Amino acid sequence: MISFKPIGYIRSDFTEPSDPVLMKKGYSEIVLESDQLAGLYKIEQSKYIDVYFHFHQSEGYKIICKTYSESEKGVFATRSPARPNPLGHSTVELLKVEKNILYVKGLDAINNTPVIDIKPLDNSMLELDHKEIEENKLKHNPRKNIIRNIKANEQEKLLIKAGQLHGHFCPGLALGVKAAVF
């Protein structure tokens, strides 16, 4: 039998699952149990950390599920919280540490989510640089960034991209972008 003892919990403004793009824009706190405090020694040397947590409100899963962009994939090809083992992972920016509290940005976990583990970011196995990774993602879903921008209500980014594609900015273009977001 495998069992995990939480080392702490998440404090977040999100009290129920929400759009992960919006959640990752927010700030959260990771509150560690007092007996784990020594484990934070020199963690501030890491700008980014990996946070592993338990999807404590997730119930059941489907082996084929819908992705964020509404396409279908196998559960292991997604970041869905509905998983055979409800384990979550986010790479976050570590902003500051005060005693047993880590202040982070980019965490897509809800308030009171149990934290299982924390590690410094390890990107040593990546063979592609960031630009190549993004290009590869766009090959499989060229609308991915547009969908993400619409769901996050990032109208300025959408308008700039639309203006680049359209060749100029005009009232009709602005209304089209606003209608797409609406």
N, C-alpha and C positions, 0 to 999 in steps of 0.2 A: 504494500500500500504506500502510495506517495502522499505526503502531506506537507503543507507549508504553513509556517507561522508568520503572519504579517509583521513587518518591522515598523509599520506606521500607517498613516492614512493621508488622503488628499483633502485639502481644503480648497474649494472652488465655488464660484458663483453659480455654476451649473448644478442643479439638484436632480436633473433627469437627463437621459441621453438626448443629445442635440446634434446639430450639424457639426461634424468634426472640423471643418474648415473654420467655422466661427469659434469653436472651442480652442483651437490651436492659436488663435490670435490673442487669447486672453492670458491672464496671469493666474498662477495657482501657487499653493504652498504645499510642500511635502513635510508633514510633521512626523518625525521619527519618535519611537518609544525611547525613553530616557536611557535604557540599557544599551542602545545602539549608537549613542552619541560619539563614542571613540572611533566608530567606523567612518566618521566624516573627516577624520584627520587628513588634511591637505586636499580635500575634494575641490576646494576653490581653485586649484590649479587646472581644473578641467572647465573649459568654456561650455562644453556640451556633455550631457550625461544621458544614459539610457535608463528609463524607469520601467520596471516590470510590475504589473498590478493585476488584481483579480477582478474580472467583470462580474461583480457580485450580484448584479441585477439581471444578468443574461440568463435566459431560460431556453434550453433546447437549441437546435441548429438544423440547418439544411445543408446537405453535402454540395448542392448547387444552389447558389444564392445570387441575389441582385447586388451589383456593385454601386458605388456612389454615383456613377454616371448612368445607372439603370441597365447596364449590360449584365449578362449572366456569366459567372465563373464558378469554378470549384472553390469551396470555402478556404482551401489552403492557398489559393491565388488571390485572396482578398485580405483586408484588414478588418473584416466584420467582427463585432463583439460576440456574435452568436457562433460559438466554436465548440468542437468536441471537448476541449479543455479550455475553459474561459479565462485564458491568460492574455493580458494586454501588454503592449510595449509602445512606448513613445520615446523618441529622442528629443530632448528639450534643451533650451538654453538656460544655463545656471546663472542667475542674476546676482544672488548674494546668499550668504549663509549666516544665520544668527542662532547660536546655540544648536538646538535640535530641529530647526526649521530651515528648509531650503526653499528659496523663492525662485520660481521658474516661469518660463514662457514657452508655450507650445504643447502643453499637456492636454490630451483629449480624454480625460477621465473626470467623472462627476464627483461631487462632494461626498466625502466619507468612503471613497473607494480604498480598499485595503492595498497597501504597497507590499510587494513581495521581495523586491530587490532593487538595487541601484548600482550601476556600473559606469565608469567613464566611457565615453564614446570610443568605439574601435572601428575605424573605417579602413583598416590595413588590407582587408581582403578585396576591396573595390578595385577592379581593374580598369574601369572606365571613369573618366572625369565627369563632373556634374553636368556639363553641357551635353555630353554623349548620352548620359542616362536620360535626361529630359527629352532629347531628340528621339530616343528609342521608345519612350512612353508615348510621344506624340504620333509615332508611326502606327501604333496600335489603336490610338484614339485621338485623332487630330483635334477634336473638340474639347478635350479634357480641360485645358486651361480656361476656355471660354465658359464651360459648365461650372468650373470652380469659381470663376469671377462672378458669374450670375448668382450662384447660391450664396456667395459671400457679399453680395450687393456692392461689388467694387466697380462702380459705374465709370470712374475716371480711367481705370485700366482698360475697360471695355471700349470706351470712347476713343482712347488713343489708338488701340489696335484697329478699331473700325475705321478711323481716319487714315491710318496707314494703308489699309486695304482699299479704301474708297478713293484715296488720292487727295482728299481735302475734307475740311470740317464744314458742315452746314446744318441748319435747323432740322432738316429731315433726318439726317444721320443721328443727331442727338435724340430726336423723338423715337427713332427706331431702337436705339440702345436702351432708352428708358422703358419702352414697351417690352423689350426682351427681358429685362430684369423684372418688370411687373409680372 
